Amino acid sequence: MKLKCPYCGFEGDSAEFDYLYETTLYVVDSKIEREERERPILVVCPKCRQGFFLEDPYRKFHGE
């Protein structure tokens, strides 16, 4: 799959990009619980190192 950076215009195969998945862990009564909120994966361009989302992170709030 080809991806294009919206900042610098770099186009490359999806394997050339880095991916960052953010999550938060909570400690409740000495047990670790994951955050229930869904977070989209952040794609990082190998050329300009800017991060961007493949999908709108606010889509659920907009009702789309």
N, C-alpha and C positions, 0 to 999 in steps of 0.2 A: 504494500500500500504506500502511495506517495503522500507526503505531507508538505505543506508550504508554510513558512514562518510569516505571520502577518506583520512583523516588524521590519525584517531585512529582506524578505522575499526569497530566502534560501529554500530550494526544493530538494528533497531527498527522500530516500526510502525510510520507512518508519523505524528501521533498525539503527539508523544514524542518529536519531534523536534520543535524548535522555528523558526519563519519566520519573515524576515525583508524586508519591501518594502520601498525603498528610492524614494523620489520625491522632486522636487524643485518647489517652487512657486515664481512667479514674480509679483511685484506690478507695474502695468502700468496704468497711469492716475487714480490712486486711486482704481483700480479694480485688483483683484487677478486673475492671469492666470497661468495655469499649464504648466510645461515644456513639450514640444512636444516629447522629446526623450523617448524611451521606455527603461525601466530598468528591468532586470530579478529579480525575488525574490531570496533573499539570505537565505539559509537554515542554521540554527545554530545548531550544535551538542550539545545535552544535557550533554555529557560526557566531551569532551575536549574544548567546547565552541568556536571551530573554525567555521568560516562561509564558505560555498561553494555554488556554483550555480548548479542547476539541468541541465541547458543548457548553452552552450557557449555564454557569453555575447557579443562576437565579431562575431557571425555567420553571421550577415547581412553584415559586412565588407568583409568577406571571400567569399560571394556569395553562401553560402550553405543554 
